[in-house]
Amino acid sequence: MRRPPTRSKSRCRLLVHGVVAALLLAACTSGPDRDRDEEAVPDDLSPAPAPGERWQPAPGGSWQWQLTGKLDTSVKAAVYDIDGFTTTKEQVAELKAAGRRTICYLSTGAWEDFRPDAGAFPPSMRGEGNGWEGERWLDIRRLAELEPLIAERFDMCRNKGFDAVEPDNMDAYRNKSGFPLTAGDQLNYNRLIVRLAHDRGLSVGLKNDLDQIPELVGDFDFAVNEQCAQYDECGRLTPFIAAGKAVFHVEYELPASRFCPASRELKLSSLEKKYDLGAWRKAC
């Protein structure tokens, strides 16, 4: 594929396995590093859902995406997209008390050898590498075997108090996965992911997978996209905006000044980030 692998992950975090998560994260970065004075930025909150209803992020809201380093909970963003395994229940509660909504980042389409449940995924289910150390595409045709494994991960997100999940690596059929996957296989798996999230009261976002937006915009509650501006693809995300659903978008190689005017016009929630997805951000 043209862009870097489906999402950007800290190389630092992948180099050492079996280390206590808090120590590892601290080693990856020294702490908050933002490009502007957050005190000068107006606060922005996303309303909590009504009792018994799922959270539905609206277009244009602010967000922070941090997967590495010591979690910076001082960012004035309505939505935090953070790692489901390494983020604690207490950190989620702190963000909720501050009026933030939280998205639980997980890989649902690729096996990761550094996760605590890695041994639960049989070797025959693991395909080709997806471009990142310790990761392999999953055979998403094996729905009956994958369902309880992903369900357990979503249970973790719910039990920690997250509002939503960001399932990553959701376009295996467009990559050299090691399996003869079809677009139909991907649709079936992606809809399984939606059902598992919704059954637990969690909202769920479609990660990349632009070709299947027309079929899936009605199923997913929001979208997460990497580099649509760099590849001139942001217009393809507008069905989510038209449906009143947020698009959380990030660029790594373009400065914010290049894509922010168009992002604001399209009502995307856009950030400039570094590839390690630490605390640093520049919001549109």
N, C-alpha and C positions, 0 to 999 in steps of 0.2 A: 504494500500500500504506500501511498505517497507521503503521508505524514509519519512522524515517529509512532511507535506502537500505541495502541488504543488509548492509553493514558500515561501520563508522565509520573514516574515514581522515583523516589530518592535512590540513587545508586548507593549512597552511604548505607541506607537501611538494608540493602540486599547483600552487603558484603559480610555481615556477621549474623549467623543464625544461632538461636538458642540463648541469646543474651536477654536479660530482663528488659522489657519494652521501654520502661522509663529511662533506663541508662542509655539504651541505644538511641532513643529519640534525642536525648540531651546531647549525645555525641555528634549528631548530624548537624546541629546548628546551635549557635550561641544564644539565641533568643529572638524576640521581635525585631523585625527589620522592615519598616514600612517607608514608603517614598514621600509621605507627606504627613503633616501634623494632624493626627486623628482628632485632636481636640477642636480643630476648626471645621470638622465635618459634621453636618447635622445628623442627629441620630435617626435611625430608620428601623421600624419594627414591622413584623408580619403578624397580622391578627391570629390569635389562636383559634382553632376550629371550635365549632359548637360541640357540646357533649355528644358523643356517639358518632361524630362525623370525622372524616379524614381532613387533614390540612390540605389546602389548595393554594399554592403560591401563585400570585398574580404577576403578570408581566411587568418588568421594569423595576422590581425590587432589588435591593442591594444584597450582596453575598460575599462570603469569604470561603476560599477553598484552601485548606491546610491539611496536608497528609504527613508532614515531617516536622521535626523540631518540637520544642516545648510549646504546647498549645497556648496561643495568645488569645485570651478571652476578652480583651479590651477593645477589639476592633468594632467599630460602630457599623455593623452590618446586620441586616434583618435575619439573614440565613447563614448558618455555618455548615459546610460540607466537610466532614472530618472522618478519620479512620475508625471503622466500627470495632476493630479488635483492640487498638491501643488506647482509645478514648475511654475513660472510666465513667461509671454511672454518676459519680459525684460531679465530674466536669459537665456532663449533659445537664444535670440538675442546676448547676451554676448558670449555665447559659439560659436555661428555661426561666430561671428566676429573674434574669435580666431582660426577659421578653423576647429572646431569640428563638428561632425555630432551627432544628438540627436535622441534618441528613447524614445517614450512616453509610459511609463508603465501604463497599465490598466488591471483590472480584467474583462474579458469578459465571463467567465464561472461560476462565483460565485457572488452572491449578497453580498454587503458590507453595513452594516447599518450605517456606518459613512461617506458615500459619500453624497454629496449634492443632488444627483438625486435618492437616495435610495427609496423614496416614489413612484417613477414612475414604479417600478417593483411590480406587484400585488402579494399578499401573496401566491396565488395558484401556482405561478411560482417558489417559493423558496422551496428547498428541505431540505435534511439533512445538518447538519453542516459539513464543510470541514476540521475541526480540529483547526480553528482559531476563536477567539472570534468575534462575530458579523458577521460571514460569513456563507452563505449557498449556496449549489450548485443550479444552475439554470436549469430549464427544457428546455434544448436546442432544444427540438423538436418543440417548439413554435416559429418558425422562423418569422412568420409574425408580432408577437408582439415584438420580440426581435430586429428585424432589425432597426426600428426607434430609439430605445433606444441606441443601440450601435453606430448607425450612428451619433447621437448627440455627443457622446463621441469622436468619431473620428473627427468630425468637430472641437471640442475643440482642439484636438492635431494639426490639420492642421492650425487653426487660431493662435495658439501660435508659429507656425513656426517649429514644429518638422519635421524631415525627415522620421520617421518611427514609428511604433507602436509595442510594445511587449504585445500581448494579453495573459493574464495569465489564469490558470485553464482550459486548453484546452483538458483535458483527463477525463472528468466526467464519461464517459462510463466505465472506469476502476475502478471507486470508488463507494462507497455506497452513491449514490446521493439522494436516495428516489424516483427515477423515473426508469422505465424499459428501460434504454437507451442502444442502440446498437452501434456497431462500425459504422454502416451506418449513424446513427443519428449524431455521432461525425464528420464524414467526411462531411456531409451536412452542419453542423454548421461551421466547420473550413473553408470550402470553402466560406461560406457567409462572414465570417470575412475577408478573402482575398479580396473578391470583394469590400467590403465596404472600405477597406484601399486603394486599387488600384484606385478606382473611385475618390479618393481624392488626388491622386498623392503620397501617402505614401507607403513606403516599409513595409513589415510585416514579423514577425518572428514566427516560430513554436516553442511553448514552450513545452519542454519535449515531451510527446506523441510519444515515440520511435516506438511503434508498427506500426504506420501509416506513418512513414517516406517514405516508398516506394511509397505510394499513393499520398503523399503531397509534396514531394521535388520539384516537378515541379511547384507547386502553390506558395509556400512561397519563400521569398527572402533571408532568413537566418534562423538560429536556435538559440534558447537559451536553455541551459541545466543546470540542477543542479545535481551534484554528479555522473556523469557517471563513473568517475574513481573509486569512492568508491564501486560502484556496478558492475564494470567491463563491462560497456556498451558503452564506448566511440567509439568503432569500429562501432557501429550501426549508428553513425552520419556521417560516411564518405561519404554517397551519396551527402550530401550538399557540402562537400569539393570537391568532384569529379565534381560537377556542377559549381564550382567556386564561391560558396556561403559561407559566414562566419558562423562559429559555435562559439557563445559566451558561455563560459562554466565556472562554478564556483564550487568550493569545499569548504565545511565548516569544515569537521572533519579530513581531511588529510592535512598534511603540504605540501607546494608547492614542496619541494624537492622530495616528493613521486610521484607526478603526472606530474610535468613539463617536464621531459625528454620525456615521452610518448606523452604529449600534443604537444610539439614542432614537434615531428616526424609526428603526425597526422595533423599538421597545425591548431590546435584548438587555439582559443583566450581564454586563461585560466587564472583564478584568484583564489587565496585563499581569502575568505571573512569570516567575522563573521556573525552569524545568523541574527543580527539586520540590516545588509546591510546599515551600516553607511559609512563614508568616508574611513575607513581603508581598505587597499587592499595590496595584495602581488601578483605581476604579474609574469608570467613565462617569 
